[in-house]
Amino acid sequence: QVQLVESGGGVVLPGGSLRLSCAASGFTFSSFPMSWVRQAPGKGLEWVSDISSVGGSTRYSDSVKGRFTIARDNAKKTLYLQMNSLKPDDTAVYYCAKDKNTRGQGTQVTVSS
């Protein structure tokens, strides 16, 4: 079955960086575009970024554009999210998603001084 396992979250100071990873299994990873979404405390799911199946096309929400970079390694079946210049508003549980109904368990990112 499809499995998506996120890692790399943690507590970081404002202005800091984190790199999230998502290990995929149970499907042909290289055939699917992938996304990162997040959910802040008390709020709904927010789309953050997505990447095409071969990685040639990426998109970002306005709130993270210029600070976050999505990437993938199809040989390793892994999705990444490099997050720089983190802000307190970036605090959320981050999920990688294969589609709107399929995502991992999430990894907590907390940006706080």
C-alpha positions as CSV (number, residue, x, y, z in Angstrom):
1,Q,0.0,0.0,0.0
2,V,1.0,3.6,-0.4
3,Q,3.3,4.9,2.4
4,L,4.6,8.4,2.8
5,V,6.9,9.0,5.8
6,E,8.0,12.6,6.6
7,S,11.0,13.5,8.7
8,G,13.2,16.5,9.5
9,G,10.9,18.6,11.5
10,G,11.8,20.3,14.7
11,V,12.1,23.5,16.7
12,V,14.0,26.4,15.1
13,L,14.6,30.1,15.7
14,P,13.1,32.6,13.4
15,G,15.4,33.0,10.4
16,G,16.6,29.5,10.7
17,S,16.4,26.6,8.2
18,L,15.1,23.0,8.1
19,R,15.1,20.4,5.5
20,L,12.1,18.0,5.4
21,S,12.2,14.6,3.7
22,C,9.4,12.3,2.6
23,A,10.2,8.7,1.9
24,A,7.6,7.1,-0.5
25,S,6.8,3.5,-1.1
26,G,4.0,1.4,-2.5
27,F,3.6,3.2,-5.8
28,T,5.6,4.3,-8.8
29,F,7.0,7.5,-7.2
30,S,8.5,8.7,-10.4
31,S,5.2,8.8,-12.2
32,F,3.4,11.2,-9.9
33,P,3.6,14.9,-9.1
34,M,4.0,15.4,-5.4
35,S,3.1,18.2,-3.0
36,W,3.8,19.6,0.4
37,V,0.9,20.9,2.5
38,R,0.8,22.2,6.0
39,Q,-1.7,22.7,8.8
40,A,-1.1,25.4,11.4
41,P,-2.7,25.1,14.9
42,G,-6.4,25.7,14.6
43,K,-6.4,26.2,10.9
44,G,-7.2,24.1,7.8
45,L,-4.8,22.5,5.4
46,E,-2.8,24.9,3.3
47,W,-1.0,24.0,0.0
48,V,2.7,24.9,0.2
49,S,4.4,23.6,-3.0
50,D,4.3,21.0,-5.7
51,I,6.6,19.4,-8.2
52,S,6.1,17.6,-11.4
53,S,6.9,13.9,-11.7
54,V,10.4,14.4,-13.1
55,G,11.0,17.5,-11.2
56,G,11.2,20.0,-14.0
57,S,8.3,22.1,-12.9
58,T,7.7,23.5,-9.4
59,R,5.1,25.9,-7.8
60,Y,5.0,27.7,-4.5
61,S,2.4,29.5,-2.5
62,D,3.0,33.2,-2.2
63,S,3.6,32.8,1.5
64,V,6.7,30.6,1.0
65,K,8.0,31.7,-2.5
66,G,11.6,32.7,-2.4
67,R,12.2,31.0,1.0
68,F,11.3,27.3,0.4
69,T,12.6,24.9,-2.3
70,I,10.9,21.7,-3.3
71,A,12.9,18.9,-4.8
72,R,12.8,15.2,-5.5
73,D,15.1,12.2,-6.0
74,N,13.2,9.6,-8.0
75,A,16.0,7.1,-7.6
76,K,15.6,7.3,-3.9
77,K,11.8,7.8,-4.0
78,T,12.2,10.8,-1.7
79,L,10.6,14.2,-1.7
80,Y,12.3,17.2,0.0
81,L,11.4,20.6,1.2
82,Q,14.3,23.0,2.0
83,M,12.9,25.8,4.2
84,N,15.0,28.9,4.8
85,S,14.3,32.2,6.5
86,L,11.7,30.5,8.6
87,K,9.1,32.7,10.3
88,P,6.8,32.0,13.3
89,D,3.9,31.8,10.8
90,D,5.5,28.8,9.2
91,T,4.8,26.8,12.4
92,A,2.6,23.8,11.4
93,V,2.5,20.1,10.8
94,Y,3.9,19.5,7.3
95,Y,2.7,16.7,5.2
96,C,3.8,15.3,1.9
97,A,0.9,14.4,-0.4
98,K,0.5,12.2,-3.4
99,D,-3.0,13.5,-4.0
100,K,-5.7,15.2,-2.0
101,N,-6.6,12.0,-0.3
102,T,-3.2,10.5,0.3
103,R,-0.6,12.0,2.6
104,G,1.8,11.0,5.4
105,Q,1.5,11.3,9.1
106,G,3.2,14.7,9.1
107,T,6.2,16.2,10.8
108,Q,6.0,19.2,13.2
109,V,7.8,22.4,12.5
110,T,7.9,25.0,15.2
111,V,9.5,28.4,14.6
112,S,9.9,30.2,17.9
113,S,12.3,32.3,19.8
